[in-house]
Amino acid sequence: MRRDLLRPRRLSRDPRLSASRIRVRSAAVGDGYFPKSDEEKLSRGFFVPDDLLTKTENGFRIVGRISDVINVAGKKVNPVEVEAHLLRFRGVRQAVVFGRPSALRNEEVAACVVASPGVIEGDLLDFCRRGLSGWQVPKRIFIVDVIPANERGKISRRELGLRFATGQERSVLR
């Protein structure tokens, strides 16, 4: 196979957004998926992966997936941005942000954090209210000893959303 067919001919992204999807145009892009086509993602020489990217001085950096985006009353929240903010709080060692079902807002933002003793949910929520837009602020932050992983050892935002969907007042993991 010719190597020049494997190189993307054109990459484009939306420069107005902090993270966006790319659209790749190449002679190596297939005609579609089988048996069920998805013309938005793959057709007419274009491929649109589910990755969210930001532009850096060295190229592009993958910062998440479109399926990770949380839909809060029509506003989109990239969990990576909220995680970065939580990690700025002194004593927070790890943070994973995910969406939980919400009757009023479609989804709500929630988080699990691994933190030093003395870090409490109320202080983290105040910190988020001061530095994030209102729709980005988690409704609940669960302080846990370890971020739960699935059977393959990976952290799944979707599984965390289901696991913490009950609205428990106290995390079962601490």
FENGIDA-V312730 format. One record per residue. N is the residue number from 1. RES is the residue in three letters. PSI is psi in whole degrees, -180 to 180 (NA if undefined). D_FIRST is the distance of its C-alpha to the first C-alpha in Angstrom with 2 decimals. Layout:
((N;RES;PSI;D_FIRST) (N;RES;PSI;D_FIRST))
This chain:
((1;MET;142;0.00) (2;ARG;130;3.79) (3;ARG;-33;6.32) (4;ASP;-21;8.84) (5;LEU;-21;7.84) (6;LEU;-19;8.72) (7;ARG;135;11.99) (8;PRO;138;14.94) (9;ARG;-32;16.47) (10;ARG;131;19.90) (11;LEU;135;21.86) (12;SER;147;25.40) (13;ARG;165;28.25) (14;ASP;110;31.96) (15;PRO;-12;33.84) (16;ARG;-16;37.16) (17;LEU;150;36.31) (18;SER;-32;36.34) (19;ALA;138;33.24) (20;SER;172;31.03) (21;ARG;157;27.77) (22;ILE;163;24.83) (23;ARG;120;22.91) (24;VAL;130;19.23) (25;ARG;126;17.84) (26;SER;153;14.16) (27;ALA;-17;11.90) (28;ALA;-7;10.03) (29;VAL;135;13.51) (30;GLY;174;14.38) (31;ASP;-20;17.33) (32;GLY;176;19.68) (33;TYR;154;20.92) (34;PHE;136;22.15) (35;PRO;-16;24.95) (36;LYS;122;26.56) (37;SER;156;25.03) (38;ASP;90;25.74) (39;GLU;-23;25.42) (40;GLU;-33;26.73) (41;LYS;-31;23.86) (42;LEU;106;20.87) (43;SER;160;20.95) (44;ARG;37;20.54) (45;GLY;8;17.47) (46;PHE;145;19.42) (47;PHE;131;19.43) (48;VAL;98;22.71) (49;PRO;167;22.75) (50;ASP;4;26.19) (51;ASP;144;26.34) (52;LEU;132;29.15) (53;LEU;155;28.54) (54;THR;153;30.82) (55;LYS;131;30.15) (56;THR;175;31.13) (57;GLU;-20;31.51) (58;ASN;2;28.35) (59;GLY;-137;26.16) (60;PHE;150;26.20) (61;ARG;129;27.81) (62;ILE;126;27.57) (63;VAL;3;31.23) (64;GLY;-170;31.20) (65;ARG;150;30.06) (66;ILE;-32;31.41) (67;SER;-16;32.82) (68;ASP;-17;34.95) (69;VAL;135;36.68) (70;ILE;129;40.33) (71;ASN;102;41.95) (72;VAL;100;45.59) (73;ALA;42;47.45) (74;GLY;-13;44.55) (75;LYS;137;43.91) (76;LYS;132;40.68) (77;VAL;122;40.98) (78;ASN;115;38.10) (79;PRO;-26;39.30) (80;VAL;-37;37.71) (81;GLU;-41;40.19) (82;VAL;-40;43.14) (83;GLU;-45;42.07) (84;ALA;-40;41.92) (85;HIS;-47;45.43) (86;LEU;-36;46.79) (87;LEU;-13;45.49) (88;ARG;-15;47.66) (89;PHE;129;50.74) (90;ARG;126;52.48) (91;GLY;-12;52.16) (92;VAL;121;49.08) (93;ARG;-28;46.54) (94;GLN;144;43.95) (95;ALA;138;43.55) (96;VAL;125;41.50) (97;VAL;141;42.15) (98;PHE;166;41.61) (99;GLY;144;42.94) (100;ARG;147;45.76) (101;PRO;142;46.92) (102;SER;129;49.79) (103;ALA;-35;51.99) (104;LEU;-32;52.80) (105;ARG;15;49.64) (106;ASN;-63;46.77) (107;GLU;160;45.78) (108;GLU;155;47.46) (109;VAL;135;46.15) (110;ALA;165;47.02) (111;ALA;153;46.13) (112;CYS;133;46.47) (113;VAL;146;47.34) (114;VAL;122;48.15) (115;ALA;163;51.00) (116;SER;156;53.85) (117;PRO;143;57.25) (118;GLY;-18;59.20) (119;VAL;127;56.32) (120;ILE;158;57.27) (121;GLU;-44;55.64) (122;GLY;-42;58.15) (123;ASP;-40;57.42) (124;LEU;-42;53.66) (125;LEU;-42;54.21) (126;ASP;-43;56.50) (127;PHE;-42;53.94) (128;CYS;-40;51.28) (129;ARG;-32;53.77) (130;ARG;-22;54.40) (131;GLY;-6;50.79) (132;LEU;161;48.78) (133;SER;154;49.12) (134;GLY;-40;51.27) (135;TRP;-13;48.51) (136;GLN;-18;46.49) (137;VAL;127;49.41) (138;PRO;144;49.15) (139;LYS;-31;51.90) (140;ARG;142;51.92) (141;ILE;118;50.81) (142;PHE;119;50.95) (143;ILE;120;51.71) (144;VAL;162;50.33) (145;ASP;-31;50.25) (146;VAL;143;46.56) (147;ILE;122;43.84) (148;PRO;137;43.17) (149;ALA;160;39.72) (150;ASN;-176;38.38) (151;GLU;-19;37.97) (152;ARG;3;34.54) (153;GLY;12;36.20) (154;LYS;151;34.73) (155;ILE;123;36.87) (156;SER;116;36.50) (157;ARG;-40;38.21) (158;ARG;-45;38.48) (159;GLU;-36;40.22) (160;LEU;-41;42.52) (161;GLY;-40;43.45) (162;LEU;-41;44.47) (163;ARG;-37;46.23) (164;PHE;22;48.29) (165;ALA;-12;48.83) (166;THR;-13;52.37) (167;GLY;24;53.94) (168;GLN;146;55.59) (169;GLU;-20;57.85) (170;ARG;139;56.88) (171;SER;139;53.58) (172;VAL;-5;53.51) (173;LEU;6;51.48) (174;ARG;NA;54.16))
